[in-house]
Amino acid sequence: MLESIYTTGDVAKFTGVNFRTVIRWIERGELEGYKLPGRGDHRVRHNDLLAFMVKNSIPLPEQWQDQTKKVLIVDDEIAMSQAIARVFKRSGWDTQVAHDGFEAGLLLGEFKPDVMTLDLKMPYMDGFSVLSLTREKFQDQGLVIIVISAQGQQDLKKALNLGADFILEKPFENEQLKSIIHLCELA
């Protein structure tokens, strides 16, 4: 599926401002945009506009409401779950956090995420159990699972064998997570 590209006039309509304001946002680096060779007008990619609107609390057009991707972040460390949520939110995702495997099981059915990040070491129910049960119960829903863990390489390989789509070792750089998010957006 090709990503939509918008003119500054389109962006102005979506955000409710004058097109000159949109150009200023682009020139100041607040909104990611580019110019076509030989033309003076700017273009903005859909995902860049969506992330900008979410970051700046600009209401999304109704036709975009259903397109917002959802991620369930499963990690018992509050600081880590907040850091992961921040990266996803900046990319325009709707986030929900579960701090253990049981809570994750409840939220999977209610929140219906497109992606789940999963720590392997958690109280009550570890990430391996969550991963196995999730793959068994939600196998037909296209859920992408990203394991984000400080566990060793052997455990990360085990997670891949159990059905994880991506693995990311803690500590990680935000750019690494952003690359995986981009791959999830293309799926």
C-alpha positions in Angstrom: 0.0 0.0 0.0 1.5 3.4 -1.1 1.7 6.1 1.5 -0.4 9.3 0.7 1.5 12.5 -0.1 -0.1 15.9 0.6 0.5 19.4 -0.6 0.8 22.3 1.8 -2.8 23.3 0.9 -4.0 19.8 1.8 -2.1 19.9 5.1 -3.6 23.4 5.8 -7.1 21.9 5.4 -6.4 19.0 7.6 -4.9 21.1 10.4 -7.2 24.2 10.0 -4.5 26.7 9.4 -3.3 28.9 6.4 -1.0 27.1 4.0 1.7 29.7 4.8 1.7 28.5 8.4 2.3 24.9 7.1 5.3 26.2 5.1 6.7 27.9 8.2 6.3 24.6 10.1 8.3 22.8 7.4 11.0 25.5 7.2 11.5 25.5 11.0 11.8 21.7 11.0 8.6 21.1 13.0 6.9 19.2 10.2 8.9 16.9 7.9 8.4 17.9 4.3 10.3 17.9 1.0 10.3 19.8 -2.3 10.0 18.2 -5.7 12.9 18.9 -8.1 12.1 21.9 -10.3 9.0 22.9 -8.2 8.7 25.3 -5.4 5.9 23.7 -3.4 6.4 21.3 -0.5 5.0 17.8 -0.1 4.4 16.0 3.2 4.1 12.2 3.8 1.0 10.9 5.5 2.9 9.3 8.4 4.9 12.5 9.0 1.7 14.6 9.1 0.0 12.1 11.4 2.9 12.1 13.8 3.0 15.9 13.8 -0.7 16.2 14.5 -0.6 13.7 17.3 2.5 15.4 18.9 0.8 18.8 18.7 -2.6 17.6 19.9 -4.3 18.6 16.6 -7.5 16.7 16.1 -7.3 14.0 13.4 -9.8 14.1 10.5 -12.5 11.5 10.9 -11.4 9.5 7.9 -8.0 9.0 9.7 -9.4 7.9 13.1 -9.6 4.3 12.1 -6.2 4.3 10.5 -4.3 5.1 13.7 -2.2 2.1 14.5 -2.3 0.8 18.1 0.5 -0.7 20.2 0.3 -2.6 23.5 3.4 -2.2 25.5 4.0 -5.0 28.0 6.8 -4.2 30.5 6.9 -4.2 34.3 9.5 -1.4 34.4 7.5 1.9 34.4 10.4 4.0 33.1 11.0 1.6 30.2 7.3 1.3 29.2 7.1 5.1 29.2 10.2 5.4 27.0 8.8 2.9 24.5 5.4 4.6 24.5 7.0 8.0 23.9 8.8 6.7 20.7 5.5 5.1 19.4 3.5 8.3 20.2 5.9 10.5 18.3 5.4 8.2 15.3 1.6 8.7 15.6 0.6 5.5 17.3 -2.1 5.0 20.0 -0.5 3.4 23.0 -1.7 1.3 25.9 0.6 -0.2 28.7 0.3 -3.4 30.6 2.7 -4.1 33.5 2.4 -7.9 33.6 1.3 -10.8 31.5 -2.2 -11.1 32.9 -3.0 -7.4 32.3 -1.6 -7.9 28.7 -4.1 -10.8 28.2 -7.0 -8.6 29.2 -5.9 -5.7 27.1 -5.2 -7.7 23.9 -8.9 -8.5 23.6 -10.2 -5.0 24.6 -7.6 -2.7 22.9 -7.0 -4.9 19.8 -3.5 -3.7 19.0 -1.7 -4.0 15.7 1.6 -4.4 17.5 2.7 -5.6 20.9 6.0 -5.0 22.5 7.0 -7.6 25.1 9.6 -7.8 27.8 10.6 -11.4 28.6 11.3 -11.0 32.3 8.1 -10.0 34.2 6.4 -11.0 37.5 3.5 -13.6 37.6 3.7 -14.6 33.9 6.9 -14.3 31.9 7.2 -13.0 28.4 7.7 -16.5 26.9 4.3 -17.6 28.3 2.6 -14.4 27.0 4.2 -14.9 23.6 3.1 -18.5 23.3 -0.5 -17.8 24.5 -0.8 -14.8 22.3 0.4 -16.6 19.2 -2.0 -19.4 19.9 -5.1 -17.2 20.6 -4.5 -14.3 18.2 -2.7 -16.1 15.3 -5.2 -15.0 12.6 -5.3 -11.3 13.6 -1.9 -10.2 12.1 -0.5 -9.1 15.4 3.1 -8.1 15.2 5.2 -8.9 18.3 8.4 -7.0 19.2 10.3 -8.6 22.0 12.3 -5.9 23.9 14.4 -7.5 26.6 17.7 -7.4 28.4 17.8 -11.2 28.4 20.7 -13.0 26.6 20.9 -14.0 23.0 19.8 -17.5 23.7 16.5 -16.2 25.2 16.0 -13.8 22.3 16.5 -16.6 19.8 13.9 -18.7 21.8 11.5 -15.7 21.5 11.9 -15.7 17.8 11.3 -19.5 17.7 8.1 -19.0 19.7 6.8 -16.5 17.2 8.2 -13.0 17.9 8.5 -11.0 14.7 11.3 -8.7 15.9 13.7 -8.6 18.8 15.4 -5.6 20.3 18.0 -5.9 23.0 17.9 -3.5 26.0 19.4 -1.0 26.2 18.5 0.3 22.8 18.7 3.5 20.8 15.4 5.2 19.9 16.4 5.0 16.2 16.5 1.2 16.4 12.9 1.1 17.7 11.9 3.7 15.1 13.3 1.5 12.3 11.1 -1.4 13.5 8.1 0.9 13.9 8.6 1.9 10.3 8.6 -1.7 9.2 5.4 -2.3 11.1 3.8 0.6 9.4 4.6 -0.9 6.0 3.0 -4.2 7.0 
